[in-house]
């Protein structure tokens, strides 16, 4: 009777294309618009936005939620955390980066998300980051593997996420 369609939206624009390589943002948006139009005719769909958060895209969460709020508010958003590989897990963020990431997450305003997301999901993510157990060798692997991916994908983390790249020294 009902169908749940959840779009994995881990970034916006070039951030989406970086996270979901080789996907294209404009194609994803077009597919979401088609799903919305289909649902307006049949009304048996639940449309969702699954935002999977990792050390790669955590700094862009406010931008992702802003896009959701402005253009896809009818899609139910939810947050998912990467647990492995460990170097992409948010609990591996180094101490000197945690403060900047949390500061950025605290810019998310309550009018961008629903009550549940603002009062439960976001604080849960922030607490998860705060209670992390960073390991220097895992962070080195984050840098190493991100560099390797950039090379073979012909992408650039630093170009896609310039502010965040500067903070983490990438």
C-alpha positions in Angstrom: 0.0 0.0 0.0 2.9 2.4 0.7 6.3 2.7 -0.6 9.2 4.4 1.1 11.8 5.9 -1.2 14.8 7.4 0.5 17.4 9.4 -1.3 21.0 9.3 0.0 21.8 13.0 0.1 25.3 13.4 1.7 26.1 16.7 0.1 24.8 19.4 -2.2 26.2 20.2 -5.7 29.8 19.3 -5.9 29.6 17.9 -2.3 27.0 15.4 -3.4 29.1 14.4 -6.4 32.1 14.0 -4.2 30.4 11.9 -1.6 28.3 9.8 -4.1 30.8 9.6 -6.9 30.1 9.2 -9.9 26.5 10.5 -9.2 25.5 13.9 -10.6 23.6 16.4 -8.4 21.4 17.7 -11.2 20.3 14.2 -12.0 19.6 13.4 -8.3 17.5 16.6 -8.0 15.6 15.7 -11.2 14.8 12.3 -9.8 13.6 13.8 -6.5 11.3 16.1 -8.3 9.9 13.2 -10.4 9.3 11.3 -7.2 7.5 14.3 -5.7 5.4 14.6 -8.8 4.5 10.9 -8.8 3.6 11.1 -5.1 1.3 14.0 -5.8 -0.6 11.8 -8.2 -0.6 8.6 -6.1 0.0 9.8 -2.5 1.2 6.4 -1.4 4.9 7.3 -1.1 7.0 8.3 1.8 9.9 10.4 0.5 13.0 10.6 2.6 16.4 12.1 2.7 19.0 9.9 4.3 22.0 12.1 5.2 25.0 9.8 6.1 27.5 11.7 8.1 31.3 11.1 8.1 34.5 12.9 8.8 34.3 13.9 5.1 31.0 15.8 5.0 30.1 16.7 8.6 31.1 20.3 8.1 28.6 20.7 5.2 25.6 19.5 7.2 24.2 23.0 7.6 24.3 23.5 3.8 22.6 20.1 3.3 19.8 21.0 5.7 19.4 24.4 4.2 18.9 22.9 0.7 16.4 20.5 2.3 14.5 23.3 4.0 14.4 25.4 0.9 13.6 22.9 -1.8 12.7 19.4 -0.4 10.9 20.0 2.9 8.3 17.4 2.0 11.1 14.7 2.1 11.6 13.4 5.6 15.2 13.9 6.6 17.1 11.6 8.9 20.7 11.3 9.9 22.9 8.2 9.6 26.4 7.8 10.9 29.3 6.1 9.2 30.9 3.6 11.6 33.5 2.0 9.2 36.0 2.3 8.0 37.0 3.7 11.3 38.9 6.7 9.8 35.7 8.1 8.4 33.8 7.7 11.8 33.0 11.0 13.5 34.4 9.8 16.8 37.9 9.9 15.2 37.9 13.7 14.6 41.0 15.1 16.3 40.5 17.3 19.4 41.6 20.4 17.6 39.0 20.0 14.9 36.0 19.0 17.1 35.4 22.5 18.4 35.2 24.0 14.9 32.9 21.2 13.7 30.6 21.6 16.7 30.6 25.4 16.2 29.6 24.9 12.6 26.8 22.5 13.6 25.5 25.0 16.1 24.7 27.4 13.2 21.8 25.1 12.2 18.7 27.1 13.0 15.5 25.5 14.3 13.5 26.8 11.3 15.7 24.6 9.0 14.6 21.3 10.5 11.7 19.8 12.4 11.5 19.7 16.1 12.6 16.1 16.5 15.7 16.6 14.3 16.7 19.9 16.1 16.1 18.6 19.6 17.2 15.0 19.4 19.1 14.0 16.2 21.5 17.0 16.1 22.3 17.0 19.8 22.9 13.3 19.5 25.4 13.8 16.7 27.1 16.6 18.6 27.4 14.4 21.7 28.7 11.5 19.7 31.4 13.7 18.3 32.3 15.1 21.8 32.5 11.7 23.3 34.8 10.4 20.5 37.9 8.5 21.1 40.3 9.8 18.4 43.3 7.8 17.4 46.1 9.6 15.6 46.8 6.7 13.3 43.2 6.6 12.2 43.3 10.3 11.4 46.4 9.8 9.3 44.5 7.0 7.4 41.7 9.5 6.8 44.1 11.9 5.1 45.9 9.1 3.3 42.7 7.4 1.9 41.1 10.7 1.1 44.2 11.6 -0.9 44.2 8.3 -2.7 40.4 8.6 -3.6 41.0 12.1 -4.9 43.8 10.9 -7.1 42.0 8.0 -8.8 38.7 9.8 -9.0 40.3 13.0 -10.2 38.6 15.0 -7.5 39.8 17.4 -4.8 38.5 17.3 -1.3 40.1 20.7 -0.8 38.3 22.2 -3.7 34.9 20.8 -2.8 35.2 21.7 0.9 37.7 24.6 1.1 36.8 26.0 4.5 36.8 22.5 6.1 40.0 21.5 4.3 41.8 24.5 5.7 40.6 23.6 9.3 41.8 20.0 9.1 45.0 21.0 7.3 44.3 19.1 4.1 
